[in-house]
């Protein structure tokens, strides 16, 4: 007695199997090449194309912290320049768009203590108002009256667990410089990608 073996019409090496394999491969390549919808944030621009010159006058400082407006103004200007699509000027004259901003508040709060109950870590919170205006028609393109940025930084101490005053000031400046870079990147990204 002979056993009859039946073969499926779509098993290799029949042309039907090759056709299904090539269709599957094409379908997989179509899905793989379409991407997942993610893109590198922070480098695109959806501003109107006729905005080429951005005026960024000095920010207004409504806090008791000295010179923070100068640091933030410079960081925001550099972030716009780093986008490579805009020429930045320090005043409104001749600008297509104008960035008006003010630092509303800065708070420092201890969030970590040493064994002797001295502050060793501080939380830094900066709040600002920002308005990006089309200077040609005086129309607000993007605004936020309560942008808030938070960061923490550690204070080093010497062997006696006391905080050195000069170290505190230097570390505070360093922490603010790092935060100013993040603030500038966030502000500029929000403006150019909001459209």
C-alpha positions as CSV (number, residue, x, y, z in Angstrom):
1,X,0.0,0.0,0.0
2,X,1.3,3.3,-1.0
3,X,0.8,6.4,1.0
4,X,-0.1,9.4,-1.0
5,X,1.6,12.6,0.0
6,X,-0.1,15.8,-1.0
7,X,1.9,19.0,-1.3
8,X,0.3,22.4,-0.8
9,X,0.4,24.4,-4.0
10,X,2.1,27.3,-2.1
11,X,5.1,25.6,-0.6
12,X,8.6,26.2,-2.0
13,X,9.7,26.3,-4.7
14,X,6.4,26.9,-6.4
15,X,5.9,30.4,-7.9
16,X,2.9,31.0,-5.6
17,X,5.1,30.9,-2.5
18,X,7.6,33.3,-4.0
19,X,4.7,35.7,-4.9
20,X,3.4,35.6,-1.3
21,X,6.9,36.1,0.1
22,X,7.6,39.0,-2.2
23,X,4.3,40.6,-1.3
24,X,5.0,40.1,2.4
25,X,8.5,41.6,2.1
26,X,7.1,44.6,0.2
27,X,4.4,45.2,2.8
28,X,7.0,44.9,5.6
29,X,9.3,47.4,3.8
30,X,6.4,49.8,3.3
31,X,5.6,49.8,7.1
32,X,9.3,50.0,8.1
33,X,10.1,52.9,5.8
34,X,7.0,54.9,6.8
35,X,8.5,55.5,10.3
36,X,6.8,55.7,13.6
37,X,5.9,59.4,13.6
38,X,8.8,60.5,15.8
39,X,11.2,63.2,14.7
40,X,14.1,65.1,16.2
41,X,12.5,67.8,18.3
42,X,13.9,71.3,18.6
43,X,15.3,71.8,15.2
44,X,12.3,72.2,13.0
45,X,10.5,75.4,12.2
46,X,6.9,76.1,11.5
47,X,7.1,79.8,11.7
48,X,5.8,81.7,8.6
49,X,8.6,81.6,6.0
50,X,8.6,85.4,5.6
51,X,10.0,85.8,9.2
52,X,13.7,86.0,8.8
53,X,14.9,88.7,11.2
54,X,14.0,88.3,14.9
55,X,14.3,91.2,17.3
56,X,15.2,90.1,20.8
57,X,15.5,93.2,23.1
58,X,16.8,92.6,26.6
59,X,14.4,90.7,28.8
60,X,12.7,92.6,31.7
61,X,13.7,91.4,35.2
62,X,10.9,91.7,37.8
63,X,12.9,89.8,40.4
64,X,15.5,90.7,42.9
65,X,18.1,88.5,41.3
66,X,20.9,90.5,39.6
67,X,21.8,90.1,35.9
68,X,19.5,87.1,35.2
69,X,17.9,89.0,32.3
70,X,21.3,89.5,30.6
71,X,22.1,85.8,30.8
72,X,18.7,84.7,29.6
73,X,18.6,87.3,26.8
74,X,22.0,86.1,25.5
75,X,21.0,82.4,25.7
76,X,17.7,83.0,23.8
77,X,19.5,84.9,21.1
78,X,22.1,82.2,20.8
79,X,19.4,79.5,20.5
80,X,17.6,81.4,17.7
81,X,21.0,81.9,15.9
82,X,21.7,78.2,16.4
83,X,18.6,77.3,14.4
84,X,20.5,78.8,11.3
85,X,17.3,80.2,9.8
86,X,17.1,83.5,11.5
87,X,19.1,86.7,11.8
88,X,18.8,88.1,15.4
89,X,18.9,91.8,16.1
90,X,18.9,93.3,19.6
91,X,16.0,95.7,18.9
92,X,12.7,95.9,17.2
93,X,13.8,98.2,14.3
94,X,13.9,96.2,11.1
95,X,12.8,93.0,12.6
96,X,10.1,90.8,11.1
97,X,9.2,89.4,14.5
98,X,9.8,90.5,18.0
99,X,10.3,88.5,21.2
100,X,9.1,90.3,24.3
101,X,9.7,88.6,27.6
102,X,10.0,89.3,31.3
103,X,11.2,87.2,34.2
104,X,8.3,87.3,36.7
105,X,9.7,85.3,39.6
106,X,12.6,83.2,40.7
107,X,12.5,81.1,43.9
108,X,15.1,79.0,45.6
109,X,13.9,76.4,48.1
110,X,16.0,73.9,50.0
111,X,15.0,70.3,49.1
112,X,17.9,68.4,50.8
113,X,19.6,68.7,54.1
114,X,23.0,67.6,55.5
115,X,23.3,65.6,58.7
116,X,23.6,69.0,60.6
117,X,20.4,70.2,59.0
118,X,22.0,72.7,56.6
119,X,20.6,72.9,53.1
120,X,22.6,70.8,50.7
121,X,20.3,70.8,47.7
122,X,18.1,73.6,46.3
123,X,15.2,73.7,43.9
124,X,15.3,76.6,41.5
125,X,12.0,77.8,39.9
126,X,11.9,80.5,37.2
127,X,8.6,81.9,35.8
128,X,8.4,84.2,32.9
129,X,6.0,85.8,30.4
130,X,6.8,85.5,26.7
131,X,5.1,87.1,23.7
132,X,6.3,86.5,20.1
133,X,4.9,89.2,17.9
134,X,4.8,89.7,14.1
135,X,6.3,93.1,14.2
136,X,5.0,94.1,10.7
137,X,1.3,93.8,11.7
138,X,1.7,93.9,15.5
139,X,0.0,90.5,15.9
140,X,0.9,88.0,18.6
141,X,2.0,84.7,17.0
142,X,2.7,82.9,20.3
143,X,2.3,83.8,23.9
144,X,2.6,82.3,27.4
145,X,2.1,84.3,30.5
146,X,3.3,81.6,32.9
147,X,6.2,79.6,31.5
148,X,7.7,77.8,34.4
149,X,11.1,76.1,34.6
150,X,12.3,74.0,37.5
151,X,15.8,72.6,38.3
152,X,17.7,71.3,41.3
153,X,21.4,71.6,42.2
154,X,23.6,70.4,45.0
155,X,25.9,72.5,47.2
156,X,29.2,71.0,48.1
157,X,30.5,71.2,51.6
158,X,33.8,71.0,53.3
159,X,34.7,68.3,55.8
160,X,32.9,70.1,58.6
161,X,29.5,70.0,56.7
162,X,29.3,73.8,56.5
163,X,28.6,75.5,53.2
164,X,31.3,77.8,51.9
165,X,29.7,81.1,50.9
166,X,31.8,81.7,47.8
167,X,31.1,78.2,46.7
168,X,27.4,78.8,47.2
169,X,27.5,81.9,44.9
170,X,29.6,80.1,42.2
171,X,27.3,77.0,42.3
172,X,24.2,79.2,42.1
173,X,25.6,80.9,39.0
174,X,26.5,77.6,37.4
175,X,23.1,76.2,38.1
176,X,21.4,79.3,36.7
177,X,23.6,79.1,33.6
178,X,22.5,75.5,33.0
179,X,18.9,76.4,33.6
180,X,19.1,79.4,31.3
181,X,20.3,77.1,28.5
182,X,17.3,74.8,29.1
183,X,14.9,77.8,29.4
184,X,16.2,79.3,26.1
185,X,15.9,76.0,24.2
186,X,12.4,75.4,25.6
187,X,11.2,79.0,24.7
188,X,12.6,78.9,21.2
189,X,11.4,75.4,20.5
190,X,7.9,76.3,21.7
191,X,7.8,79.4,19.4
192,X,9.2,77.9,16.2
193,X,7.3,74.6,16.5
194,X,3.9,76.0,17.7
195,X,2.6,76.6,14.2
